[in-house]
Amino acid sequence: MKIKEKHKDLKKQVNIAEKERKSKRGQKTWYDLRTLKKLKLTMKDKLSKII
């Protein structure tokens, strides 16, 4: 998978996780959201280095 596609996929996953976080306020949803956001940022950094 290309970096740009991976970033778009992670962005969709983050949006879904944020919607889930609004209704469920447990530790697992918080941890999942943080992990996805960190992965998305690393992909964004890789993408900006290429361009």
mmCIF file as Biopython writes it, N, C-alpha, C and O atoms, coordinates in Angstrom:
data_model
#
loop_
_atom_site.group_PDB
_atom_site.id
_atom_site.type_symbol
_atom_site.label_atom_id
_atom_site.label_alt_id
_atom_site.label_comp_id
_atom_site.label_asym_id
_atom_site.label_entity_id
_atom_site.label_seq_id
_atom_site.pdbx_PDB_ins_code
_atom_site.Cartn_x
_atom_site.Cartn_y
_atom_site.Cartn_z
_atom_site.occupancy
_atom_site.B_iso_or_equiv
_atom_site.auth_seq_id
_atom_site.auth_asym_id
_atom_site.pdbx_PDB_model_num
ATOM 1   N N  . MET A ? 1  ? 0.847   -1.179 0.000  1.0 0.0 1  A 1 
ATOM 2   C CA . MET A ? 1  ? 0.000   0.000  0.000  1.0 0.0 1  A 1 
ATOM 3   C C  . MET A ? 1  ? 0.890   1.240  0.000  1.0 0.0 1  A 1 
ATOM 4   O O  . MET A ? 1  ? 1.884   1.308  0.724  1.0 0.0 1  A 1 
ATOM 5   N N  . LYS A ? 2  ? 0.525   2.191  -0.803 1.0 0.0 2  A 1 
ATOM 6   C CA . LYS A ? 2  ? 1.293   3.422  -0.867 1.0 0.0 2  A 1 
ATOM 7   C C  . LYS A ? 2  ? 1.048   4.250  0.384  1.0 0.0 2  A 1 
ATOM 8   O O  . LYS A ? 2  ? 0.054   4.062  1.086  1.0 0.0 2  A 1 
ATOM 9   N N  . ILE A ? 3  ? 1.960   5.162  0.650  1.0 0.0 3  A 1 
ATOM 10  C CA . ILE A ? 3  ? 1.899   5.965  1.868  1.0 0.0 3  A 1 
ATOM 11  C C  . ILE A ? 3  ? 0.650   6.838  1.882  1.0 0.0 3  A 1 
ATOM 12  O O  . ILE A ? 3  ? -0.005  6.966  2.916  1.0 0.0 3  A 1 
ATOM 13  N N  . LYS A ? 4  ? 0.316   7.435  0.748  1.0 0.0 4  A 1 
ATOM 14  C CA . LYS A ? 4  ? -0.856  8.307  0.695  1.0 0.0 4  A 1 
ATOM 15  C C  . LYS A ? 4  ? -2.138  7.512  0.955  1.0 0.0 4  A 1 
ATOM 16  O O  . LYS A ? 4  ? -3.028  7.981  1.664  1.0 0.0 4  A 1 
ATOM 17  N N  . GLU A ? 5  ? -2.230  6.317  0.383  1.0 0.0 5  A 1 
ATOM 18  C CA . GLU A ? 5  ? -3.397  5.470  0.606  1.0 0.0 5  A 1 
ATOM 19  C C  . GLU A ? 5  ? -3.478  5.034  2.060  1.0 0.0 5  A 1 
ATOM 20  O O  . GLU A ? 5  ? -4.560  4.993  2.644  1.0 0.0 5  A 1 
ATOM 21  N N  . LYS A ? 6  ? -2.337  4.712  2.637  1.0 0.0 6  A 1 
ATOM 22  C CA . LYS A ? 6  ? -2.289  4.301  4.033  1.0 0.0 6  A 1 
ATOM 23  C C  . LYS A ? 6  ? -2.748  5.444  4.940  1.0 0.0 6  A 1 
ATOM 24  O O  . LYS A ? 6  ? -3.489  5.221  5.898  1.0 0.0 6  A 1 
ATOM 25  N N  . HIS A ? 7  ? -2.308  6.667  4.637  1.0 0.0 7  A 1 
ATOM 26  C CA . HIS A ? 7  ? -2.710  7.831  5.421  1.0 0.0 7  A 1 
ATOM 27  C C  . HIS A ? 7  ? -4.223  8.046  5.331  1.0 0.0 7  A 1 
ATOM 28  O O  . HIS A ? 7  ? -4.869  8.323  6.342  1.0 0.0 7  A 1 
ATOM 29  N N  . LYS A ? 8  ? -4.794  7.920  4.125  1.0 0.0 8  A 1 
ATOM 30  C CA . LYS A ? 8  ? -6.240  8.092  3.958  1.0 0.0 8  A 1 
ATOM 31  C C  . LYS A ? 8  ? -7.006  7.034  4.747  1.0 0.0 8  A 1 
ATOM 32  O O  . LYS A ? 8  ? -8.022  7.333  5.375  1.0 0.0 8  A 1 
ATOM 33  N N  . ASP A ? 9  ? -6.515  5.802  4.710  1.0 0.0 9  A 1 
ATOM 34  C CA . ASP A ? 9  ? -7.149  4.716  5.442  1.0 0.0 9  A 1 
ATOM 35  C C  . ASP A ? 9  ? -7.105  4.981  6.946  1.0 0.0 9  A 1 
ATOM 36  O O  . ASP A ? 9  ? -8.099  4.778  7.644  1.0 0.0 9  A 1 
ATOM 37  N N  . LEU A ? 10 ? -5.967  5.429  7.437  1.0 0.0 10 A 1 
ATOM 38  C CA . LEU A ? 10 ? -5.840  5.743  8.857  1.0 0.0 10 A 1 
ATOM 39  C C  . LEU A ? 10 ? -6.740  6.915  9.249  1.0 0.0 10 A 1 
ATOM 40  O O  . LEU A ? 10 ? -7.288  6.938  10.351 1.0 0.0 10 A 1 
ATOM 41  N N  . LYS A ? 11 ? -6.890  7.878  8.354  1.0 0.0 11 A 1 
ATOM 42  C CA . LYS A ? 11 ? -7.763  9.019  8.627  1.0 0.0 11 A 1 
ATOM 43  C C  . LYS A ? 11 ? -9.208  8.558  8.804  1.0 0.0 11 A 1 
ATOM 44  O O  . LYS A ? 11 ? -9.912  9.037  9.693  1.0 0.0 11 A 1 
ATOM 45  N N  . LYS A ? 12 ? -9.651  7.625  7.954  1.0 0.0 12 A 1 
ATOM 46  C CA . LYS A ? 12 ? -11.001 7.078  8.085  1.0 0.0 12 A 1 
ATOM 47  C C  . LYS A ? 12 ? -11.154 6.333  9.402  1.0 0.0 12 A 1 
ATOM 48  O O  . LYS A ? 12 ? -12.174 6.460  10.079 1.0 0.0 12 A 1 
ATOM 49  N N  . GLN A ? 13 ? -10.131 5.548  9.766  1.0 0.0 13 A 1 
ATOM 50  C CA . GLN A ? 13 ? -10.184 4.791  11.014 1.0 0.0 13 A 1 
ATOM 51  C C  . GLN A ? 13 ? -10.231 5.719  12.224 1.0 0.0 13 A 1 
ATOM 52  O O  . GLN A ? 13 ? -10.928 5.436  13.198 1.0 0.0 13 A 1 
ATOM 53  N N  . VAL A ? 14 ? -9.490  6.827  12.165 1.0 0.0 14 A 1 
ATOM 54  C CA . VAL A ? 14 ? -9.495  7.799  13.261 1.0 0.0 14 A 1 
ATOM 55  C C  . VAL A ? 14 ? -10.881 8.427  13.404 1.0 0.0 14 A 1 
ATOM 56  O O  . VAL A ? 14 ? -11.371 8.598  14.520 1.0 0.0 14 A 1 
ATOM 57  N N  . ASN A ? 15 ? -11.513 8.769  12.287 1.0 0.0 15 A 1 
ATOM 58  C CA . ASN A ? 15 ? -12.856 9.350  12.341 1.0 0.0 15 A 1 
ATOM 59  C C  . ASN A ? 15 ? -13.854 8.381  12.971 1.0 0.0 15 A 1 
ATOM 60  O O  . ASN A ? 15 ? -14.702 8.791  13.764 1.0 0.0 15 A 1 
ATOM 61  N N  . ILE A ? 16 ? -13.756 7.111  12.625 1.0 0.0 16 A 1 
ATOM 62  C CA . ILE A ? 16 ? -14.629 6.102  13.209 1.0 0.0 16 A 1 
ATOM 63  C C  . ILE A ? 16 ? -14.354 5.962  14.704 1.0 0.0 16 A 1 
ATOM 64  O O  . ILE A ? 16 ? -15.286 5.864  15.502 1.0 0.0 16 A 1 
ATOM 65  N N  . ALA A ? 17 ? -13.088 5.952  15.080 1.0 0.0 17 A 1 
ATOM 66  C CA . ALA A ? 17 ? -12.716 5.822  16.490 1.0 0.0 17 A 1 
ATOM 67  C C  . ALA A ? 17 ? -13.182 7.025  17.297 1.0 0.0 17 A 1 
ATOM 68  O O  . ALA A ? 17 ? -13.578 6.875  18.453 1.0 0.0 17 A 1 
ATOM 69  N N  . GLU A ? 18 ? -13.141 8.215  16.705 1.0 0.0 18 A 1 
ATOM 70  C CA . GLU A ? 18 ? -13.617 9.413  17.409 1.0 0.0 18 A 1 
ATOM 71  C C  . GLU A ? 18 ? -15.123 9.352  17.649 1.0 0.0 18 A 1 
ATOM 72  O O  . GLU A ? 18 ? -15.598 9.764  18.707 1.0 0.0 18 A 1 
ATOM 73  N N  . LYS A ? 19 ? -15.876 8.844  16.679 1.0 0.0 19 A 1 
ATOM 74  C CA . LYS A ? 19 ? -17.317 8.691  16.865 1.0 0.0 19 A 1 
ATOM 75  C C  . LYS A ? 19 ? -17.607 7.674  17.970 1.0 0.0 19 A 1 
ATOM 76  O O  . LYS A ? 19 ? -18.504 7.878  18.788 1.0 0.0 19 A 1 
ATOM 77  N N  . GLU A ? 20 ? -16.851 6.590  17.988 1.0 0.0 20 A 1 
ATOM 78  C CA . GLU A ? 20 ? -17.028 5.576  19.023 1.0 0.0 20 A 1 
ATOM 79  C C  . GLU A ? 20 ? -16.661 6.131  20.393 1.0 0.0 20 A 1 
ATOM 80  O O  . GLU A ? 20 ? -17.306 5.802  21.388 1.0 0.0 20 A 1 
ATOM 81  N N  . ARG A ? 21 ? -15.642 6.962  20.452 1.0 0.0 21 A 1 
ATOM 82  C CA . ARG A ? 21 ? -15.176 7.550  21.708 1.0 0.0 21 A 1 
ATOM 83  C C  . ARG A ? 21 ? -16.237 8.465  22.324 1.0 0.0 21 A 1 
ATOM 84  O O  . ARG A ? 21 ? -16.319 8.587  23.546 1.0 0.0 21 A 1 
ATOM 85  N N  . LYS A ? 22 ? -17.041 9.101  21.486 1.0 0.0 22 A 1 
ATOM 86  C CA . LYS A ? 22 ? -18.089 9.968  22.009 1.0 0.0 22 A 1 
ATOM 87  C C  . LYS A ? 22 ? -19.110 9.198  22.832 1.0 0.0 22 A 1 
ATOM 88  O O  . LYS A ? 22 ? -19.650 9.722  23.806 1.0 0.0 22 A 1 
ATOM 89  N N  . SER A ? 23 ? -19.375 7.948  22.441 1.0 0.0 23 A 1 
ATOM 90  C CA . SER A ? 23 ? -20.376 7.171  23.172 1.0 0.0 23 A 1 
ATOM 91  C C  . SER A ? 23 ? -19.758 6.290  24.253 1.0 0.0 23 A 1 
ATOM 92  O O  . SER A ? 23 ? -20.365 6.078  25.303 1.0 0.0 23 A 1 
ATOM 93  N N  . LYS A ? 24 ? -18.565 5.781  24.005 1.0 0.0 24 A 1 
ATOM 94  C CA . LYS A ? 24 ? -17.882 4.926  24.984 1.0 0.0 24 A 1 
ATOM 95  C C  . LYS A ? 24 ? -16.668 5.670  25.524 1.0 0.0 24 A 1 
ATOM 96  O O  . LYS A ? 24 ? -15.787 6.059  24.758 1.0 0.0 24 A 1 
ATOM 97  N N  . ARG A ? 25 ? -16.618 5.868  26.834 1.0 0.0 25 A 1 
ATOM 98  C CA . ARG A ? 25 ? -15.565 6.676  27.435 1.0 0.0 25 A 1 
ATOM 99  C C  . ARG A ? 25 ? -14.562 5.845  28.238 1.0 0.0 25 A 1 
ATOM 100 O O  . ARG A ? 25 ? -14.007 6.328  29.225 1.0 0.0 25 A 1 
ATOM 101 N N  . GLY A ? 26 ? -14.331 4.612  27.826 1.0 0.0 26 A 1 
ATOM 102 C CA . GLY A ? 26 ? -13.422 3.737  28.557 1.0 0.0 26 A 1 
ATOM 103 C C  . GLY A ? 26 ? -11.968 3.932  28.166 1.0 0.0 26 A 1 
ATOM 104 O O  . GLY A ? 26 ? -11.639 4.712  27.272 1.0 0.0 26 A 1 
ATOM 105 N N  . GLN A ? 27 ? -11.112 3.202  28.861 1.0 0.0 27 A 1 
ATOM 106 C CA . GLN A ? 27 ? -9.671  3.300  28.595 1.0 0.0 27 A 1 
ATOM 107 C C  . GLN A ? 27 ? -9.309  2.720  27.240 1.0 0.0 27 A 1 
ATOM 108 O O  . GLN A ? 27 ? -8.414  3.235  26.570 1.0 0.0 27 A 1 
ATOM 109 N N  . LYS A ? 28 ? -9.984  1.659  26.825 1.0 0.0 28 A 1 
ATOM 110 C CA . LYS A ? 28 ? -9.652  1.016  25.560 1.0 0.0 28 A 1 
ATOM 111 C C  . LYS A ? 28 ? -9.900  1.941  24.377 1.0 0.0 28 A 1 
ATOM 112 O O  . LYS A ? 28 ? -9.076  2.021  23.465 1.0 0.0 28 A 1 
ATOM 113 N N  . THR A ? 29 ? -11.036 2.643  24.387 1.0 0.0 29 A 1 
ATOM 114 C CA . THR A ? 29 ? -11.321 3.548  23.271 1.0 0.0 29 A 1 
ATOM 115 C C  . THR A ? 29 ? -10.324 4.698  23.237 1.0 0.0 29 A 1 
ATOM 116 O O  . THR A ? 29 ? -9.924  5.144  22.162 1.0 0.0 29 A 1 
ATOM 117 N N  . TRP A ? 30 ? -9.923  5.177  24.401 1.0 0.0 30 A 1 
ATOM 118 C CA . TRP A ? 30 ? -8.930  6.250  24.462 1.0 0.0 30 A 1 
ATOM 119 C C  . TRP A ? 30 ? -7.597  5.768  23.905 1.0 0.0 30 A 1 
ATOM 120 O O  . TRP A ? 30 ? -6.960  6.460  23.111 1.0 0.0 30 A 1 
ATOM 121 N N  . TYR A ? 31 ? -7.179  4.576  24.325 1.0 0.0 31 A 1 
ATOM 122 C CA . TYR A ? 31 ? -5.907  4.015  23.870 1.0 0.0 31 A 1 
ATOM 123 C C  . TYR A ? 31 ? -5.927  3.768  22.361 1.0 0.0 31 A 1 
ATOM 124 O O  . TYR A ? 31 ? -4.964  4.090  21.665 1.0 0.0 31 A 1 
ATOM 125 N N  . ASP A ? 32 ? -7.019  3.200  21.861 1.0 0.0 32 A 1 
ATOM 126 C CA . ASP A ? 32 ? -7.129  2.936  20.424 1.0 0.0 32 A 1 
ATOM 127 C C  . ASP A ? 32 ? -7.063  4.228  19.618 1.0 0.0 32 A 1 
ATOM 128 O O  . ASP A ? 32 ? -6.394  4.288  18.587 1.0 0.0 32 A 1 
ATOM 129 N N  . LEU A ? 33 ? -7.752  5.251  20.085 1.0 0.0 33 A 1 
ATOM 130 C CA . LEU A ? 33 ? -7.757  6.534  19.388 1.0 0.0 33 A 1 
ATOM 131 C C  . LEU A ? 33 ? -6.356  7.148  19.365 1.0 0.0 33 A 1 
ATOM 132 O O  . LEU A ? 33 ? -5.909  7.625  18.322 1.0 0.0 33 A 1 
ATOM 133 N N  . ARG A ? 34 ? -5.671  7.141  20.491 1.0 0.0 34 A 1 
ATOM 134 C CA . ARG A ? 34 ? -4.310  7.690  20.566 1.0 0.0 34 A 1 
ATOM 135 C C  . ARG A ? 34 ? -3.363  6.938  19.632 1.0 0.0 34 A 1 
ATOM 136 O O  . ARG A ? 34 ? -2.560  7.553  18.932 1.0 0.0 34 A 1 
ATOM 137 N N  . THR A ? 35 ? -3.458  5.620  19.623 1.0 0.0 35 A 1 
ATOM 138 C CA . THR A ? 35 ? -2.589  4.806  18.773 1.0 0.0 35 A 1 
ATOM 139 C C  . THR A ? 35 ? -2.820  5.118  17.301 1.0 0.0 35 A 1 
ATOM 140 O O  . THR A ? 35 ? -1.869  5.294  16.540 1.0 0.0 35 A 1 
ATOM 141 N N  . LEU A ? 36 ? -4.096  5.186  16.900 1.0 0.0 36 A 1 
ATOM 142 C CA . LEU A ? 36 ? -4.405  5.497  15.507 1.0 0.0 36 A 1 
ATOM 143 C C  . LEU A ? 36 ? -3.916  6.881  15.111 1.0 0.0 36 A 1 
ATOM 144 O O  . LEU A ? 36 ? -3.399  7.065  14.009 1.0 0.0 36 A 1 
ATOM 145 N N  . LYS A ? 37 ? -4.073  7.853  15.997 1.0 0.0 37 A 1 
ATOM 146 C CA . LYS A ? 37 ? -3.616  9.206  15.690 1.0 0.0 37 A 1 
ATOM 147 C C  . LYS A ? 37 ? -2.099  9.264  15.538 1.0 0.0 37 A 1 
ATOM 148 O O  . LYS A ? 37 ? -1.589  9.974  14.672 1.0 0.0 37 A 1 
ATOM 149 N N  . LYS A ? 38 ? -1.384  8.526  16.368 1.0 0.0 38 A 1 
ATOM 150 C CA . LYS A ? 38 ? 0.077   8.499  16.262 1.0 0.0 38 A 1 
ATOM 151 C C  . LYS A ? 38 ? 0.511   7.858  14.950 1.0 0.0 38 A 1 
ATOM 152 O O  . LYS A ? 38 ? 1.434   8.344  14.296 1.0 0.0 38 A 1 
ATOM 153 N N  . LEU A ? 39 ? -0.147  6.773  14.562 1.0 0.0 39 A 1 
ATOM 154 C CA . LEU A ? 39 ? 0.171   6.128  13.289 1.0 0.0 39 A 1 
ATOM 155 C C  . LEU A ? 39 ? -0.111  7.060  12.116 1.0 0.0 39 A 1 
ATOM 156 O O  . LEU A ? 39 ? 0.666   7.128  11.163 1.0 0.0 39 A 1 
ATOM 157 N N  . LYS A ? 40 ? -1.229  7.774  12.194 1.0 0.0 40 A 1 
ATOM 158 C CA . LYS A ? 40 ? -1.587  8.716  11.131 1.0 0.0 40 A 1 
ATOM 159 C C  . LYS A ? 40 ? -0.542  9.818  11.010 1.0 0.0 40 A 1 
ATOM 160 O O  . LYS A ? 40 ? -0.176  10.211 9.903  1.0 0.0 40 A 1 
ATOM 161 N N  . LEU A ? 41 ? -0.063  10.316 12.146 1.0 0.0 41 A 1 
ATOM 162 C CA . LEU A ? 41 ? 0.954   11.368 12.109 1.0 0.0 41 A 1 
ATOM 163 C C  . LEU A ? 41 ? 2.277   10.873 11.536 1.0 0.0 41 A 1 
ATOM 164 O O  . LEU A ? 41 ? 2.955   11.616 10.827 1.0 0.0 41 A 1 
ATOM 165 N N  . THR A ? 42 ? 2.652   9.642  11.828 1.0 0.0 42 A 1 
ATOM 166 C CA . THR A ? 42 ? 3.894   9.110  11.247 1.0 0.0 42 A 1 
ATOM 167 C C  . THR A ? 42 ? 3.764   8.976  9.739  1.0 0.0 42 A 1 
ATOM 168 O O  . THR A ? 42 ? 4.714   9.244  9.003  1.0 0.0 42 A 1 
ATOM 169 N N  . MET A ? 43 ? 2.581   8.559  9.275  1.0 0.0 43 A 1 
ATOM 170 C CA . MET A ? 43 ? 2.365   8.470  7.827  1.0 0.0 43 A 1 
ATOM 171 C C  . MET A ? 43 ? 2.386   9.861  7.196  1.0 0.0 43 A 1 
ATOM 172 O O  . MET A ? 43 ? 2.893   10.030 6.087  1.0 0.0 43 A 1 
ATOM 173 N N  . LYS A ? 44 ? 1.840   10.853 7.892  1.0 0.0 44 A 1 
ATOM 174 C CA . LYS A ? 44 ? 1.848   12.221 7.374  1.0 0.0 44 A 1 
ATOM 175 C C  . LYS A ? 44 ? 3.281   12.744 7.278  1.0 0.0 44 A 1 
ATOM 176 O O  . LYS A ? 44 ? 3.630   13.424 6.314  1.0 0.0 44 A 1 
ATOM 177 N N  . ASP A ? 45 ? 4.109   12.427 8.275  1.0 0.0 45 A 1 
ATOM 178 C CA . ASP A ? 45 ? 5.508   12.842 8.237  1.0 0.0 45 A 1 
ATOM 179 C C  . ASP A ? 45 ? 6.243   12.194 7.068  1.0 0.0 45 A 1 
ATOM 180 O O  . ASP A ? 45 ? 7.009   12.856 6.368  1.0 0.0 45 A 1 
ATOM 181 N N  . LYS A ? 46 ? 6.008   10.900 6.858  1.0 0.0 46 A 1 
ATOM 182 C CA . LYS A ? 46 ? 6.636   10.202 5.737  1.0 0.0 46 A 1 
ATOM 183 C C  . LYS A ? 46 ? 6.186   10.793 4.417  1.0 0.0 46 A 1 
ATOM 184 O O  . LYS A ? 46 ? 6.983   10.942 3.491  1.0 0.0 46 A 1 
ATOM 185 N N  . LEU A ? 47 ? 4.903   11.132 4.332  1.0 0.0 47 A 1 
ATOM 186 C CA . LEU A ? 47 ? 4.360   11.710 3.120  1.0 0.0 47 A 1 
ATOM 187 C C  . LEU A ? 47 ? 4.969   13.079 2.835  1.0 0.0 47 A 1 
ATOM 188 O O  . LEU A ? 47 ? 5.258   13.404 1.684  1.0 0.0 47 A 1 
ATOM 189 N N  . SER A ? 48 ? 5.163   13.875 3.874  1.0 0.0 48 A 1 
ATOM 190 C CA . SER A ? 48 ? 5.726   15.219 3.672  1.0 0.0 48 A 1 
ATOM 191 C C  . SER A ? 48 ? 7.205   15.156 3.299  1.0 0.0 48 A 1 
ATOM 192 O O  . SER A ? 48 ? 7.704   16.052 2.619  1.0 0.0 48 A 1 
ATOM 193 N N  . LYS A ? 49 ? 7.911   14.115 3.732  1.0 0.0 49 A 1 
ATOM 194 C CA . LYS A ? 49 ? 9.323   13.963 3.370  1.0 0.0 49 A 1 
ATOM 195 C C  . LYS A ? 49 ? 9.468   13.622 1.882  1.0 0.0 49 A 1 
ATOM 196 O O  . LYS A ? 49 ? 10.446  14.009 1.243  1.0 0.0 49 A 1 
ATOM 197 N N  . ILE A ? 50 ? 8.511   12.911 1.353  1.0 0.0 50 A 1 
ATOM 198 C CA . ILE A ? 50 ? 8.559   12.519 -0.060 1.0 0.0 50 A 1 
ATOM 199 C C  . ILE A ? 50 ? 8.291   13.717 -0.958 1.0 0.0 50 A 1 
ATOM 200 O O  . ILE A ? 50 ? 8.937   13.881 -1.992 1.0 0.0 50 A 1 
ATOM 201 N N  . ILE A ? 51 ? 7.346   14.547 -0.566 1.0 0.0 51 A 1 
ATOM 202 C CA . ILE A ? 51 ? 6.952   15.695 -1.394 1.0 0.0 51 A 1 
ATOM 203 C C  . ILE A ? 51 ? 7.898   16.808 -1.233 1.0 0.0 51 A 1 
ATOM 204 O O  . ILE A ? 51 ? 7.727   17.858 -1.853 1.0 0.0 51 A 1 
#
